[in-house]
Amino acid sequence: MIGFLGGGNMAEALIRGLIKEGKRNIVVSDPIEERRRYLEKCYGIKTISSNIDVVKQSEIIVLAVKPQNIKEVLEEIKDFVSERHTVVSIAAGIPLNFIKNYLKTDKLIRAMPNLAAIVGESMTVLAICECLEMKIVAPVRDIFMSVGKVITLPENYMNLVTALSGSGPGFFCYILEQFIDVATEMGFSEDIASELLIQTFVGTAKLLDSGLPPDKIRQKVTSPGGTTEAGLKVLSDGTLRAILLKTINDATQRAKELSMQGD
């Protein structure tokens, strides 16, 4: 049984992915009755109000609560978690050592999915203790593979991962917003500008997903003396790179600060 402590948006995305894969041995706890009824109606799964009851029924426990609530939840369940449990945390910024201080199991995994899990296109990074056998890791990997791609990295990379793939959708959408604003200033309606640019982003993403690297796509679009070359001369003056470097650096530092609060 896979148990979710918390039935929010990310938990729902993972539940949807699991059900699409044919897995229905799922139980979810959530304090809000309306949310429980919604999950039961939409996905046909069992929901309850008690975190402890989920722990008792499950072999894999997914901590899908907000980071500010993690301590309270760990205090609540600590006497009911044993070595038979694998505990997976998707609470942003919470290091494995913090969880280990509460729970009597070494089978701990930290995961950083992103918002695209909602449409089955998440980029998830798992931080896993080297002591864990593949038979323990594989079922957890399968949970996140049901909503996108999964890679494994040492935990010391998780702050940078949070900045890149965790916050990445926000950064990409901000850039898209600026493109749309510029296009409307130059004469397009917002609807037309949005349709043109969103489809361009989607199409480019599919080109990348086909295996074409970014530099190859750029070269295919760029003709000598053409419009793309004219625009790229502006983008390549160094200013954009400096902005992106500061963006990722500041986001990584903030992730580090949040992580230290969980130590």
N, C-alpha and C positions, 0 to 999 in steps of 0.2 A: 504494500500500500504506500502511495505517495501522499504525504500530508503537507498542506500549505497552512502556515500560520499567517493569516492575513489574506484577504480576498480582493485586493486592489487591482489597479489596471495591469501591472506587470504579472501578477499572479494569474489574472484572467487570460492574458496573452499566452502564458505557458500552459494553462489548462486547455485552452482552445487548440494549441499545437499538439498536445498529448492526445486529445480526443480524435483529432484528424489522423493520428498515427494508430488509432484503434485501442488506446489505453484508457480504461475507465476506472481503474482501481485508485480513485482519488477521493480524498476527504479534505475539507477546507473549514478552518475556523475564522469567524469574523464577528466582531461585537455588534454589528449593525444588522438587525433582523431583515430589513428591506434588501440589503446587499446579499444576504444568504438566500433569500427567496429568488432574487434575480439569477444568481449563479445556478441554483437548482433548476429553475425553469429553462434557462438557456442551454445548459450543458448536461442536465440529467445526473448531476453528481451529488454526493452526500455533503451537507454542510451542518456545522454545529457551532455553538457559541464558545465552547471550552477548548482552549489551547492544550490543556492537559489530556483531554480525551483524544485529540488528534495525535499527540505523541504516543499514547498508549496503543493506538491502532496502526501506526505507521512504522515502516522500516527506513524510509527516506523522509526527512523533514526539511521543508524549504522555509527558511525564515524570510518571509515577504512582508515584513513590517517596516515602518519608517525608522531611520537610524536613531531618532530621538526616543523611540519606544523600545529599542532593542534590549536595553538593560532590564527594564521592567519585565519583558517577556522571558528573558533568560533566567531571571530570578524565579519566575513562576514555574518554569518547566524543569529546572535543573535537577530536581530530585527524581524525575521520571525519565530522564535520558540516560541510556546505558550504552555499552559497547556494541549492542546490536543495531544501534541507530547510525545512519549517515546523515550529517547535518550540513545543509547547504545554505549559505547566507547570500542574499542579493541586496542586503542593506548597504547602501553606498557609504564608503569611508570607514567601515568597521573592520579592523584587522582580525585575522584569525586568532591571534594571541588573546584578544579581548574575549572572544567566544570561548576559547579553551579554558580560560580562568573559571568559567561557570559550569561547563558540561563535562560529564564523565565519559567522554568518547574521544578517540584520536581521529576518527573518521570525519574530518571537517574540510569543507570545500568552500571557497569564496568565489562568487560569480559576479561578473559585470556585464549584463546584457544591455541593450539600448532600446529606445522607443520603437524602433522598426520591428521589434518582436510582435507588435500589434498586427502587422501585415506579413509576418513570417519571414522577415528579412533582417533579423537582428545580427549584429556582430557581438558575440559573447566571448569573453575571456575568462578562463577558469584559473584560479590559483590553488594548487593542490600540493599537499605534503608528499614528498618523494616516497614516504613510507607506505603510501596507499597502493594496494594491488589493483590491477586493471579491472578485476571483477567487481570492485567497489566503485571505481571511477566510471566505468562504462555506462551504467544505468543513469548516472547523473549527466554525463555527456549527452545521452540520448534525449533527456528532458529539454536541453537547450538546442540541440540539433533539430528538434521539432519546430523551432521558430527561427531558424537561420543557420549561420556558420559559427563554428566553435574552434578556438585555439586555446592552448595552455601556455601560461607564462609564469615565471617566479613572481611571488607576491610583491616584491619590491618594485615591479613595473606597474602596479595597479593604479597609482596616482596618475601616471602618464596615460594609461589606458582610459581612465575616467575622463581626462581632458580631451583625448582624441576621439574615441568611439562613443563614450558615454555622452559627452557634451557635443560631439560632432554634428548630430542632426540640428541642434540649435544654431551652430555656427554656419552650416551650409544654408539653412533657411534664412538666416539674417543676410547673407550675401545675396541670396535670391530676391529677398525683399528689396535690397538696394538696386538690383538690376531692374526690377519692376518699377520702382519709383523713378529711376532715370528714364525708362522707356515712356512713362506717362508724362514726364516733364517735356519729353521731345515730341509728344503729339499723340501717342496711343491712348486709348481708353484703358482703364485698369484691367478690365476683363480680357481684352485682346492681348495686352502685355503679359498678363498672367498665363494665358493659354500658350502663347508663343514660348515663353521662357520655361514654364514648368515642363512642357513636353520636351524641350531641348535638354533640360536636366535629366529627365527620365530616359530619353533616348541615349544620351551620353553615358548614363549609368549602365544601360544595357550593353552598350559597346564595351565598356570596361569589364562587365561581367562575362562577356564572350571570350575574354582573355587578351584583348588588345591593351597594352600598357598605355598610360596617359601620354607619354611623349610621342608614341606612334600615332595616336589619334590626333594630337596637336599637329604633327607633321602632315598628316593627310588633309587636314583642313587648311593648312597654311600654304598659300601660293606666293611665289616671289612677287613683291610689289602689290599684293592684294590687300583686302580689307582686314583679314585676320592678322596679317603681319603688322599692319598699321596699329591695330589695337594692342598687340602683344608688346610692341615697343614701349608703350606706356606702362603696361603691367610689369615689365621686366626691368624697370628702372631701380629696383631694390626696395622701394617703399612698401610694396605689398608683402614681400618676404619678411621685412622687419615687423610689420603689423601682425602677420601670422605667428612669428616667433614669440612676440610679446603675448599674443592671445593664448597660445598653448602654454607658455611659461607661467602666466598668471593663473590660468585654470589649474595647472598641475600643482602650483604652490597652494592654492585654496584646497584642493583635494588632500594635500599633505596635512594642512592645518586641521581639516575635518577628521582625518585619520588619526592624528595625534590626540584629538579629543576623545577618541574611542579607546586609546591605550590605557 
